[in-house]
Amino acid sequence: MLILFGFKTAVKELFRRQTVCPNCGQNASQRIDERASKFTVFFIPVFTTSRRYSRTCAYCGITSELSRSEKNALA
């Protein structure tokens, strides 16, 4: 019997916020994304194994990791 399993990463934009970038210091739009790794069986997502959050500055383009509490503070 053959069972196909693996992992899939899904990226979803949660929201955008106008804040000061920690890298360039400009007041620019910051895109907050969520990366969720999901365990799959026969290419169907079964459950989420991890979630990571990141912030991307629209002015300088740098991407930095966020913790869940930092993401909640920006929301």
mmCIF file of the N, C-alpha and C atoms, coordinates in Angstrom:
data_MODEL
# 
_entry.id   MODEL 
# 
loop_
_atom_site.group_PDB 
_atom_site.id 
_atom_site.type_symbol 
_atom_site.label_atom_id 
_atom_site.label_alt_id 
_atom_site.label_comp_id 
_atom_site.label_asym_id 
_atom_site.label_entity_id 
_atom_site.label_seq_id 
_atom_site.pdbx_PDB_ins_code 
_atom_site.Cartn_x 
_atom_site.Cartn_y 
_atom_site.Cartn_z 
_atom_site.occupancy 
_atom_site.B_iso_or_equiv 
_atom_site.pdbx_formal_charge 
_atom_site.auth_seq_id 
_atom_site.auth_comp_id 
_atom_site.auth_asym_id 
_atom_site.auth_atom_id 
_atom_site.pdbx_PDB_model_num 
ATOM 1   N N  . MET A 1 1  ? 0.847  -1.172 0.000  1.00 0.00 ? 1  MET A N  1 
ATOM 2   C CA . MET A 1 1  ? 0.000  0.000  0.000  1.00 0.00 ? 1  MET A CA 1 
ATOM 3   C C  . MET A 1 1  ? 0.896  1.240  0.000  1.00 0.00 ? 1  MET A C  1 
ATOM 4   N N  . LEU A 1 2  ? 0.569  2.173  -0.825 1.00 0.00 ? 2  LEU A N  1 
ATOM 5   C CA . LEU A 1 2  ? 1.349  3.399  -0.966 1.00 0.00 ? 2  LEU A CA 1 
ATOM 6   C C  . LEU A 1 2  ? 0.603  4.566  -0.327 1.00 0.00 ? 2  LEU A C  1 
ATOM 7   N N  . ILE A 1 3  ? 1.275  5.259  0.602  1.00 0.00 ? 3  ILE A N  1 
ATOM 8   C CA . ILE A 1 3  ? 0.686  6.428  1.256  1.00 0.00 ? 3  ILE A CA 1 
ATOM 9   C C  . ILE A 1 3  ? 1.569  7.621  0.939  1.00 0.00 ? 3  ILE A C  1 
ATOM 10  N N  . LEU A 1 4  ? 0.988  8.628  0.333  1.00 0.00 ? 4  LEU A N  1 
ATOM 11  C CA . LEU A 1 4  ? 1.712  9.855  0.012  1.00 0.00 ? 4  LEU A CA 1 
ATOM 12  C C  . LEU A 1 4  ? 1.490  10.872 1.117  1.00 0.00 ? 4  LEU A C  1 
ATOM 13  N N  . PHE A 1 5  ? 2.592  11.324 1.720  1.00 0.00 ? 5  PHE A N  1 
ATOM 14  C CA . PHE A 1 5  ? 2.482  12.347 2.757  1.00 0.00 ? 5  PHE A CA 1 
ATOM 15  C C  . PHE A 1 5  ? 3.634  13.328 2.583  1.00 0.00 ? 5  PHE A C  1 
ATOM 16  N N  . GLY A 1 6  ? 3.473  14.502 3.169  1.00 0.00 ? 6  GLY A N  1 
ATOM 17  C CA . GLY A 1 6  ? 4.507  15.518 3.068  1.00 0.00 ? 6  GLY A CA 1 
ATOM 18  C C  . GLY A 1 6  ? 4.100  16.777 3.799  1.00 0.00 ? 6  GLY A C  1 
ATOM 19  N N  . PHE A 1 7  ? 4.772  17.874 3.451  1.00 0.00 ? 7  PHE A N  1 
ATOM 20  C CA . PHE A 1 7  ? 4.499  19.166 4.066  1.00 0.00 ? 7  PHE A CA 1 
ATOM 21  C C  . PHE A 1 7  ? 4.274  20.209 2.989  1.00 0.00 ? 7  PHE A C  1 
ATOM 22  N N  . LYS A 1 8  ? 3.417  21.172 3.282  1.00 0.00 ? 8  LYS A N  1 
ATOM 23  C CA . LYS A 1 8  ? 3.122  22.272 2.373  1.00 0.00 ? 8  LYS A CA 1 
ATOM 24  C C  . LYS A 1 8  ? 3.188  23.560 3.170  1.00 0.00 ? 8  LYS A C  1 
ATOM 25  N N  . THR A 1 9  ? 3.789  24.589 2.587  1.00 0.00 ? 9  THR A N  1 
ATOM 26  C CA . THR A 1 9  ? 3.843  25.894 3.235  1.00 0.00 ? 9  THR A CA 1 
ATOM 27  C C  . THR A 1 9  ? 2.892  26.845 2.520  1.00 0.00 ? 9  THR A C  1 
ATOM 28  N N  . ALA A 1 10 ? 1.994  27.435 3.276  1.00 0.00 ? 10 ALA A N  1 
ATOM 29  C CA . ALA A 1 10 ? 1.036  28.395 2.738  1.00 0.00 ? 10 ALA A CA 1 
ATOM 30  C C  . ALA A 1 10 ? 1.349  29.770 3.300  1.00 0.00 ? 10 ALA A C  1 
ATOM 31  N N  . VAL A 1 11 ? 1.436  30.774 2.416  1.00 0.00 ? 11 VAL A N  1 
ATOM 32  C CA . VAL A 1 11 ? 1.707  32.152 2.826  1.00 0.00 ? 11 VAL A CA 1 
ATOM 33  C C  . VAL A 1 11 ? 0.425  32.956 2.625  1.00 0.00 ? 11 VAL A C  1 
ATOM 34  N N  . LYS A 1 12 ? 0.032  33.678 3.681  1.00 0.00 ? 12 LYS A N  1 
ATOM 35  C CA . LYS A 1 12 ? -1.199 34.474 3.625  1.00 0.00 ? 12 LYS A CA 1 
ATOM 36  C C  . LYS A 1 12 ? -0.914 35.861 4.183  1.00 0.00 ? 12 LYS A C  1 
ATOM 37  N N  . GLU A 1 13 ? -1.320 36.893 3.439  1.00 0.00 ? 13 GLU A N  1 
ATOM 38  C CA . GLU A 1 13 ? -1.191 38.262 3.943  1.00 0.00 ? 13 GLU A CA 1 
ATOM 39  C C  . GLU A 1 13 ? -2.316 38.505 4.941  1.00 0.00 ? 13 GLU A C  1 
ATOM 40  N N  . LEU A 1 14 ? -1.938 38.893 6.158  1.00 0.00 ? 14 LEU A N  1 
ATOM 41  C CA . LEU A 1 14 ? -2.933 39.123 7.195  1.00 0.00 ? 14 LEU A CA 1 
ATOM 42  C C  . LEU A 1 14 ? -3.490 40.543 7.127  1.00 0.00 ? 14 LEU A C  1 
ATOM 43  N N  . PHE A 1 15 ? -2.593 41.532 7.109  1.00 0.00 ? 15 PHE A N  1 
ATOM 44  C CA . PHE A 1 15 ? -3.031 42.924 7.034  1.00 0.00 ? 15 PHE A CA 1 
ATOM 45  C C  . PHE A 1 15 ? -1.846 43.801 6.696  1.00 0.00 ? 15 PHE A C  1 
ATOM 46  N N  . ARG A 1 16 ? -2.133 45.077 6.425  1.00 0.00 ? 16 ARG A N  1 
ATOM 47  C CA . ARG A 1 16 ? -1.108 46.093 6.206  1.00 0.00 ? 16 ARG A CA 1 
ATOM 48  C C  . ARG A 1 16 ? -1.291 47.179 7.247  1.00 0.00 ? 16 ARG A C  1 
ATOM 49  N N  . ARG A 1 17 ? -0.160 47.731 7.695  1.00 0.00 ? 17 ARG A N  1 
ATOM 50  C CA . ARG A 1 17 ? -0.200 48.752 8.732  1.00 0.00 ? 17 ARG A CA 1 
ATOM 51  C C  . ARG A 1 17 ? 0.801  49.844 8.400  1.00 0.00 ? 17 ARG A C  1 
ATOM 52  N N  . GLN A 1 18 ? 0.431  51.078 8.597  1.00 0.00 ? 18 GLN A N  1 
ATOM 53  C CA . GLN A 1 18 ? 1.309  52.229 8.376  1.00 0.00 ? 18 GLN A CA 1 
ATOM 54  C C  . GLN A 1 18 ? 2.080  52.495 9.657  1.00 0.00 ? 18 GLN A C  1 
ATOM 55  N N  . THR A 1 19 ? 3.350  52.065 9.705  1.00 0.00 ? 19 THR A N  1 
ATOM 56  C CA . THR A 1 19 ? 4.188  52.256 10.882 1.00 0.00 ? 19 THR A CA 1 
ATOM 57  C C  . THR A 1 19 ? 5.607  52.613 10.462 1.00 0.00 ? 19 THR A C  1 
ATOM 58  N N  . VAL A 1 20 ? 6.437  52.909 11.441 1.00 0.00 ? 20 VAL A N  1 
ATOM 59  C CA . VAL A 1 20 ? 7.844  53.231 11.184 1.00 0.00 ? 20 VAL A CA 1 
ATOM 60  C C  . VAL A 1 20 ? 8.632  51.930 11.045 1.00 0.00 ? 20 VAL A C  1 
ATOM 61  N N  . CYS A 1 21 ? 9.403  51.833 9.981  1.00 0.00 ? 21 CYS A N  1 
ATOM 62  C CA . CYS A 1 21 ? 10.220 50.647 9.725  1.00 0.00 ? 21 CYS A CA 1 
ATOM 63  C C  . CYS A 1 21 ? 11.403 50.622 10.694 1.00 0.00 ? 21 CYS A C  1 
ATOM 64  N N  . PRO A 1 22 ? 11.673 49.470 11.327 1.00 0.00 ? 22 PRO A N  1 
ATOM 65  C CA . PRO A 1 22 ? 12.819 49.404 12.244 1.00 0.00 ? 22 PRO A CA 1 
ATOM 66  C C  . PRO A 1 22 ? 14.167 49.456 11.522 1.00 0.00 ? 22 PRO A C  1 
ATOM 67  N N  . ASN A 1 23 ? 14.188 49.209 10.218 1.00 0.00 ? 23 ASN A N  1 
ATOM 68  C CA . ASN A 1 23 ? 15.444 49.206 9.463  1.00 0.00 ? 23 ASN A CA 1 
ATOM 69  C C  . ASN A 1 23 ? 15.772 50.586 8.890  1.00 0.00 ? 23 ASN A C  1 
ATOM 70  N N  . CYS A 1 24 ? 14.855 51.158 8.103  1.00 0.00 ? 24 CYS A N  1 
ATOM 71  C CA . CYS A 1 24 ? 15.141 52.416 7.404  1.00 0.00 ? 24 CYS A CA 1 
ATOM 72  C C  . CYS A 1 24 ? 14.630 53.651 8.143  1.00 0.00 ? 24 CYS A C  1 
ATOM 73  N N  . GLY A 1 25 ? 13.729 53.482 9.102  1.00 0.00 ? 25 GLY A N  1 
ATOM 74  C CA . GLY A 1 25 ? 13.217 54.603 9.876  1.00 0.00 ? 25 GLY A CA 1 
ATOM 75  C C  . GLY A 1 25 ? 12.137 55.419 9.180  1.00 0.00 ? 25 GLY A C  1 
ATOM 76  N N  . GLN A 1 26 ? 11.674 54.976 8.016  1.00 0.00 ? 26 GLN A N  1 
ATOM 77  C CA . GLN A 1 26 ? 10.631 55.686 7.277  1.00 0.00 ? 26 GLN A CA 1 
ATOM 78  C C  . GLN A 1 26 ? 9.247  55.245 7.744  1.00 0.00 ? 26 GLN A C  1 
ATOM 79  N N  . ASN A 1 27 ? 8.292  56.165 7.715  1.00 0.00 ? 27 ASN A N  1 
ATOM 80  C CA . ASN A 1 27 ? 6.900  55.841 8.005  1.00 0.00 ? 27 ASN A CA 1 
ATOM 81  C C  . ASN A 1 27 ? 6.298  55.299 6.718  1.00 0.00 ? 27 ASN A C  1 
ATOM 82  N N  . ALA A 1 28 ? 6.233  53.974 6.602  1.00 0.00 ? 28 ALA A N  1 
ATOM 83  C CA . ALA A 1 28 ? 5.806  53.332 5.367  1.00 0.00 ? 28 ALA A CA 1 
ATOM 84  C C  . ALA A 1 28 ? 4.843  52.192 5.691  1.00 0.00 ? 28 ALA A C  1 
ATOM 85  N N  . SER A 1 29 ? 4.207  51.690 4.659  1.00 0.00 ? 29 SER A N  1 
ATOM 86  C CA . SER A 1 29 ? 3.290  50.572 4.811  1.00 0.00 ? 29 SER A CA 1 
ATOM 87  C C  . SER A 1 29 ? 4.073  49.301 5.123  1.00 0.00 ? 29 SER A C  1 
ATOM 88  N N  . GLN A 1 30 ? 3.622  48.567 6.141  1.00 0.00 ? 30 GLN A N  1 
ATOM 89  C CA . GLN A 1 30 ? 4.249  47.312 6.549  1.00 0.00 ? 30 GLN A CA 1 
ATOM 90  C C  . GLN A 1 30 ? 3.257  46.181 6.293  1.00 0.00 ? 30 GLN A C  1 
ATOM 91  N N  . ARG A 1 31 ? 3.666  45.187 5.497  1.00 0.00 ? 31 ARG A N  1 
ATOM 92  C CA . ARG A 1 31 ? 2.800  44.044 5.212  1.00 0.00 ? 31 ARG A CA 1 
ATOM 93  C C  . ARG A 1 31 ? 3.116  42.940 6.213  1.00 0.00 ? 31 ARG A C  1 
ATOM 94  N N  . ILE A 1 32 ? 2.085  42.436 6.894  1.00 0.00 ? 32 ILE A N  1 
ATOM 95  C CA . ILE A 1 32 ? 2.240  41.367 7.875  1.00 0.00 ? 32 ILE A CA 1 
ATOM 96  C C  . ILE A 1 32 ? 1.737  40.074 7.241  1.00 0.00 ? 32 ILE A C  1 
ATOM 97  N N  . ASP A 1 33 ? 2.638  39.071 7.137  1.00 0.00 ? 33 ASP A N  1 
ATOM 98  C CA . ASP A 1 33 ? 2.317  37.788 6.521  1.00 0.00 ? 33 ASP A CA 1 
ATOM 99  C C  . ASP A 1 33 ? 2.390  36.670 7.539  1.00 0.00 ? 33 ASP A C  1 
ATOM 100 N N  . GLU A 1 34 ? 1.643  35.600 7.269  1.00 0.00 ? 34 GLU A N  1 
ATOM 101 C CA . GLU A 1 34 ? 1.690  34.391 8.081  1.00 0.00 ? 34 GLU A CA 1 
ATOM 102 C C  . GLU A 1 34 ? 2.130  33.236 7.185  1.00 0.00 ? 34 GLU A C  1 
ATOM 103 N N  . ARG A 1 35 ? 3.147  32.499 7.615  1.00 0.00 ? 35 ARG A N  1 
ATOM 104 C CA . ARG A 1 35 ? 3.599  31.291 6.923  1.00 0.00 ? 35 ARG A CA 1 
ATOM 105 C C  . ARG A 1 35 ? 3.195  30.103 7.785  1.00 0.00 ? 35 ARG A C  1 
ATOM 106 N N  . ALA A 1 36 ? 2.344  29.258 7.237  1.00 0.00 ? 36 ALA A N  1 
ATOM 107 C CA . ALA A 1 36 ? 1.865  28.094 7.971  1.00 0.00 ? 36 ALA A CA 1 
ATOM 108 C C  . ALA A 1 36 ? 2.337  26.831 7.263  1.00 0.00 ? 36 ALA A C  1 
ATOM 109 N N  . SER A 1 37 ? 3.061  25.978 7.980  1.00 0.00 ? 37 SER A N  1 
ATOM 110 C CA . SER A 1 37 ? 3.482  24.681 7.454  1.00 0.00 ? 37 SER A CA 1 
ATOM 111 C C  . SER A 1 37 ? 2.416  23.663 7.829  1.00 0.00 ? 37 SER A C  1 
ATOM 112 N N  . LYS A 1 38 ? 1.958  22.920 6.824  1.00 0.00 ? 38 LYS A N  1 
ATOM 113 C CA . LYS A 1 38 ? 0.875  21.969 7.051  1.00 0.00 ? 38 LYS A CA 1 
ATOM 114 C C  . LYS A 1 38 ? 1.308  20.567 6.630  1.00 0.00 ? 38 LYS A C  1 
ATOM 115 N N  . PHE A 1 39 ? 0.953  19.585 7.454  1.00 0.00 ? 39 PHE A N  1 
ATOM 116 C CA . PHE A 1 39 ? 1.195  18.189 7.134  1.00 0.00 ? 39 PHE A CA 1 
ATOM 117 C C  . PHE A 1 39 ? 0.098  17.730 6.192  1.00 0.00 ? 39 PHE A C  1 
ATOM 118 N N  . THR A 1 40 ? 0.473  17.059 5.093  1.00 0.00 ? 40 THR A N  1 
ATOM 119 C CA . THR A 1 40 ? -0.507 16.634 4.101  1.00 0.00 ? 40 THR A CA 1 
ATOM 120 C C  . THR A 1 40 ? -0.472 15.119 3.909  1.00 0.00 ? 40 THR A C  1 
ATOM 121 N N  . VAL A 1 41 ? -1.627 14.562 3.642  1.00 0.00 ? 41 VAL A N  1 
ATOM 122 C CA . VAL A 1 41 ? -1.773 13.157 3.265  1.00 0.00 ? 41 VAL A CA 1 
ATOM 123 C C  . VAL A 1 41 ? -2.554 13.139 1.957  1.00 0.00 ? 41 VAL A C  1 
ATOM 124 N N  . PHE A 1 42 ? -1.960 12.543 0.926  1.00 0.00 ? 42 PHE A N  1 
ATOM 125 C CA . PHE A 1 42 ? -2.544 12.538 -0.415 1.00 0.00 ? 42 PHE A CA 1 
ATOM 126 C C  . PHE A 1 42 ? -2.876 13.960 -0.874 1.00 0.00 ? 42 PHE A C  1 
ATOM 127 N N  . PHE A 1 43 ? -1.961 14.893 -0.596 1.00 0.00 ? 43 PHE A N  1 
ATOM 128 C CA . PHE A 1 43 ? -2.036 16.293 -1.000 1.00 0.00 ? 43 PHE A CA 1 
ATOM 129 C C  . PHE A 1 43 ? -3.181 17.062 -0.346 1.00 0.00 ? 43 PHE A C  1 
ATOM 130 N N  . ILE A 1 44 ? -3.745 16.540 0.715  1.00 0.00 ? 44 ILE A N  1 
ATOM 131 C CA . ILE A 1 44 ? -4.811 17.205 1.467  1.00 0.00 ? 44 ILE A CA 1 
ATOM 132 C C  . ILE A 1 44 ? -4.233 17.634 2.809  1.00 0.00 ? 44 ILE A C  1 
ATOM 133 N N  . PRO A 1 45 ? -4.292 18.940 3.144  1.00 0.00 ? 45 PRO A N  1 
ATOM 134 C CA . PRO A 1 45 ? -3.761 19.393 4.438  1.00 0.00 ? 45 PRO A CA 1 
ATOM 135 C C  . PRO A 1 45 ? -4.555 18.788 5.593  1.00 0.00 ? 45 PRO A C  1 
ATOM 136 N N  . VAL A 1 46 ? -3.832 18.176 6.538  1.00 0.00 ? 46 VAL A N  1 
ATOM 137 C CA . VAL A 1 46 ? -4.480 17.518 7.666  1.00 0.00 ? 46 VAL A CA 1 
ATOM 138 C C  . VAL A 1 46 ? -4.441 18.413 8.907  1.00 0.00 ? 46 VAL A C  1 
ATOM 139 N N  . PHE A 1 47 ? -3.236 18.908 9.270  1.00 0.00 ? 47 PHE A N  1 
ATOM 140 C CA . PHE A 1 47 ? -3.124 19.800 10.413 1.00 0.00 ? 47 PHE A CA 1 
ATOM 141 C C  . PHE A 1 47 ? -1.915 20.703 10.232 1.00 0.00 ? 47 PHE A C  1 
ATOM 142 N N  . THR A 1 48 ? -1.930 21.828 10.952 1.00 0.00 ? 48 THR A N  1 
ATOM 143 C CA . THR A 1 48 ? -0.851 22.809 10.889 1.00 0.00 ? 48 THR A CA 1 
ATOM 144 C C  . THR A 1 48 ? 0.237  22.420 11.884 1.00 0.00 ? 48 THR A C  1 
ATOM 145 N N  . THR A 1 49 ? 1.482  22.390 11.395 1.00 0.00 ? 49 THR A N  1 
ATOM 146 C CA . THR A 1 49 ? 2.599  22.014 12.268 1.00 0.00 ? 49 THR A CA 1 
ATOM 147 C C  . THR A 1 49 ? 3.290  23.236 12.859 1.00 0.00 ? 49 THR A C  1 
ATOM 148 N N  . SER A 1 50 ? 3.343  24.354 12.127 1.00 0.00 ? 50 SER A N  1 
ATOM 149 C CA . SER A 1 50 ? 3.978  25.563 12.673 1.00 0.00 ? 50 SER A CA 1 
ATOM 150 C C  . SER A 1 50 ? 3.432  26.797 11.971 1.00 0.00 ? 50 SER A C  1 
ATOM 151 N N  . ARG A 1 51 ? 3.508  27.918 12.680 1.00 0.00 ? 51 ARG A N  1 
ATOM 152 C CA . ARG A 1 51 ? 3.129  29.228 12.130 1.00 0.00 ? 51 ARG A CA 1 
ATOM 153 C C  . ARG A 1 51 ? 4.248  30.204 12.429 1.00 0.00 ? 51 ARG A C  1 
ATOM 154 N N  . ARG A 1 52 ? 4.593  31.013 11.417 1.00 0.00 ? 52 ARG A N  1 
ATOM 155 C CA . ARG A 1 52 ? 5.594  32.063 11.588 1.00 0.00 ? 52 ARG A CA 1 
ATOM 156 C C  . ARG A 1 52 ? 5.024  33.338 10.984 1.00 0.00 ? 52 ARG A C  1 
ATOM 157 N N  . TYR A 1 53 ? 5.411  34.464 11.563 1.00 0.00 ? 53 TYR A N  1 
ATOM 158 C CA . TYR A 1 53 ? 4.922  35.758 11.110 1.00 0.00 ? 53 TYR A CA 1 
ATOM 159 C C  . TYR A 1 53 ? 6.096  36.613 10.668 1.00 0.00 ? 53 TYR A C  1 
ATOM 160 N N  . SER A 1 54 ? 5.876  37.434 9.636  1.00 0.00 ? 54 SER A N  1 
ATOM 161 C CA . SER A 1 54 ? 6.938  38.312 9.150  1.00 0.00 ? 54 SER A CA 1 
ATOM 162 C C  . SER A 1 54 ? 6.352  39.661 8.760  1.00 0.00 ? 54 SER A C  1 
ATOM 163 N N  . ARG A 1 55 ? 7.233  40.669 8.770  1.00 0.00 ? 55 ARG A N  1 
ATOM 164 C CA . ARG A 1 55 ? 6.876  42.034 8.402  1.00 0.00 ? 55 ARG A CA 1 
ATOM 165 C C  . ARG A 1 55 ? 7.748  42.436 7.223  1.00 0.00 ? 55 ARG A C  1 
ATOM 166 N N  . THR A 1 56 ? 7.138  43.021 6.171  1.00 0.00 ? 56 THR A N  1 
ATOM 167 C CA . THR A 1 56 ? 7.881  43.476 5.001  1.00 0.00 ? 56 THR A CA 1 
ATOM 168 C C  . THR A 1 56 ? 7.596  44.956 4.791  1.00 0.00 ? 56 THR A C  1 
ATOM 169 N N  . CYS A 1 57 ? 8.656  45.758 4.720  1.00 0.00 ? 57 CYS A N  1 
ATOM 170 C CA . CYS A 1 57 ? 8.531  47.200 4.525  1.00 0.00 ? 57 CYS A CA 1 
ATOM 171 C C  . CYS A 1 57 ? 8.333  47.498 3.046  1.00 0.00 ? 57 CYS A C  1 
ATOM 172 N N  . ALA A 1 58 ? 7.378  48.366 2.722  1.00 0.00 ? 58 ALA A N  1 
ATOM 173 C CA . ALA A 1 58 ? 7.129  48.749 1.334  1.00 0.00 ? 58 ALA A CA 1 
ATOM 174 C C  . ALA A 1 58 ? 8.169  49.741 0.830  1.00 0.00 ? 58 ALA A C  1 
ATOM 175 N N  . TYR A 1 59 ? 8.873  50.417 1.715  1.00 0.00 ? 59 TYR A N  1 
ATOM 176 C CA . TYR A 1 59 ? 9.851  51.429 1.313  1.00 0.00 ? 59 TYR A CA 1 
ATOM 177 C C  . TYR A 1 59 ? 11.211 50.808 0.993  1.00 0.00 ? 59 TYR A C  1 
ATOM 178 N N  . CYS A 1 60 ? 11.767 50.037 1.939  1.00 0.00 ? 60 CYS A N  1 
ATOM 179 C CA . CYS A 1 60 ? 13.105 49.467 1.722  1.00 0.00 ? 60 CYS A CA 1 
ATOM 180 C C  . CYS A 1 60 ? 13.068 47.995 1.331  1.00 0.00 ? 60 CYS A C  1 
ATOM 181 N N  . GLY A 1 61 ? 11.943 47.307 1.535  1.00 0.00 ? 61 GLY A N  1 
ATOM 182 C CA . GLY A 1 61 ? 11.790 45.923 1.106  1.00 0.00 ? 61 GLY A CA 1 
ATOM 183 C C  . GLY A 1 61 ? 12.351 44.872 2.046  1.00 0.00 ? 61 GLY A C  1 
ATOM 184 N N  . ILE A 1 62 ? 12.837 45.271 3.217  1.00 0.00 ? 62 ILE A N  1 
ATOM 185 C CA . ILE A 1 62 ? 13.407 44.286 4.143  1.00 0.00 ? 62 ILE A CA 1 
ATOM 186 C C  . ILE A 1 62 ? 12.282 43.496 4.815  1.00 0.00 ? 62 ILE A C  1 
ATOM 187 N N  . THR A 1 63 ? 12.553 42.218 5.029  1.00 0.00 ? 63 THR A N  1 
ATOM 188 C CA . THR A 1 63 ? 11.606 41.341 5.710  1.00 0.00 ? 63 THR A CA 1 
ATOM 189 C C  . THR A 1 63 ? 12.214 40.903 7.025  1.00 0.00 ? 63 THR A C  1 
ATOM 190 N N  . SER A 1 64 ? 11.443 41.024 8.109  1.00 0.00 ? 64 SER A N  1 
ATOM 191 C CA . SER A 1 64 ? 11.929 40.614 9.430  1.00 0.00 ? 64 SER A CA 1 
ATOM 192 C C  . SER A 1 64 ? 10.870 39.737 10.099 1.00 0.00 ? 64 SER A C  1 
ATOM 193 N N  . GLU A 1 65 ? 11.348 38.823 10.926 1.00 0.00 ? 65 GLU A N  1 
ATOM 194 C CA . GLU A 1 65 ? 10.460 37.911 11.634 1.00 0.00 ? 65 GLU A CA 1 
ATOM 195 C C  . GLU A 1 65 ? 9.770  38.625 12.796 1.00 0.00 ? 65 GLU A C  1 
ATOM 196 N N  . LEU A 1 66 ? 8.550  38.208 13.096 1.00 0.00 ? 66 LEU A N  1 
ATOM 197 C CA . LEU A 1 66 ? 7.779  38.734 14.220 1.00 0.00 ? 66 LEU A CA 1 
ATOM 198 C C  . LEU A 1 66 ? 7.347  37.581 15.115 1.00 0.00 ? 66 LEU A C  1 
ATOM 199 N N  . SER A 1 67 ? 7.234  37.849 16.392 1.00 0.00 ? 67 SER A N  1 
ATOM 200 C CA . SER A 1 67 ? 6.627  36.869 17.283 1.00 0.00 ? 67 SER A CA 1 
ATOM 201 C C  . SER A 1 67 ? 5.108  37.064 17.244 1.00 0.00 ? 67 SER A C  1 
ATOM 202 N N  . ARG A 1 68 ? 4.395  36.120 17.819 1.00 0.00 ? 68 ARG A N  1 
ATOM 203 C CA . ARG A 1 68 ? 2.930  36.214 17.825 1.00 0.00 ? 68 ARG A CA 1 
ATOM 204 C C  . ARG A 1 68 ? 2.469  37.435 18.618 1.00 0.00 ? 68 ARG A C  1 
ATOM 205 N N  . SER A 1 69 ? 3.159  37.744 19.723 1.00 0.00 ? 69 SER A N  1 
ATOM 206 C CA . SER A 1 69 ? 2.762  38.893 20.528 1.00 0.00 ? 69 SER A CA 1 
ATOM 207 C C  . SER A 1 69 ? 3.049  40.212 19.790 1.00 0.00 ? 69 SER A C  1 
ATOM 208 N N  . GLU A 1 70 ? 4.156  40.287 19.029 1.00 0.00 ? 70 GLU A N  1 
ATOM 209 C CA . GLU A 1 70 ? 4.429  41.476 18.231 1.00 0.00 ? 70 GLU A CA 1 
ATOM 210 C C  . GLU A 1 70 ? 3.384  41.653 17.131 1.00 0.00 ? 70 GLU A C  1 
ATOM 211 N N  . LYS A 1 71 ? 2.968  40.547 16.509 1.00 0.00 ? 71 LYS A N  1 
ATOM 212 C CA . LYS A 1 71 ? 1.923  40.601 15.485 1.00 0.00 ? 71 LYS A CA 1 
ATOM 213 C C  . LYS A 1 71 ? 0.607  41.093 16.075 1.00 0.00 ? 71 LYS A C  1 
ATOM 214 N N  . ASN A 1 72 ? 0.266  40.610 17.267 1.00 0.00 ? 72 ASN A N  1 
ATOM 215 C CA . ASN A 1 72 ? -0.969 41.036 17.917 1.00 0.00 ? 72 ASN A CA 1 
ATOM 216 C C  . ASN A 1 72 ? -0.907 42.504 18.322 1.00 0.00 ? 72 ASN A C  1 
ATOM 217 N N  . ALA A 1 73 ? 0.273  43.000 18.701 1.00 0.00 ? 73 ALA A N  1 
ATOM 218 C CA . ALA A 1 73 ? 0.417  44.411 19.059 1.00 0.00 ? 73 ALA A CA 1 
ATOM 219 C C  . ALA A 1 73 ? 0.237  45.309 17.841 1.00 0.00 ? 73 ALA A C  1 
ATOM 220 N N  . LEU A 1 74 ? 0.681  44.875 16.664 1.00 0.00 ? 74 LEU A N  1 
ATOM 221 C CA . LEU A 1 74 ? 0.497  45.665 15.442 1.00 0.00 ? 74 LEU A CA 1 
ATOM 222 C C  . LEU A 1 74 ? -0.943 45.653 14.958 1.00 0.00 ? 74 LEU A C  1 
ATOM 223 N N  . ALA A 1 75 ? -1.662 44.588 15.237 1.00 0.00 ? 75 ALA A N  1 
ATOM 224 C CA . ALA A 1 75 ? -3.057 44.481 14.801 1.00 0.00 ? 75 ALA A CA 1 
ATOM 225 C C  . ALA A 1 75 ? -3.884 45.415 15.626 1.00 0.00 ? 75 ALA A C  1 
# 
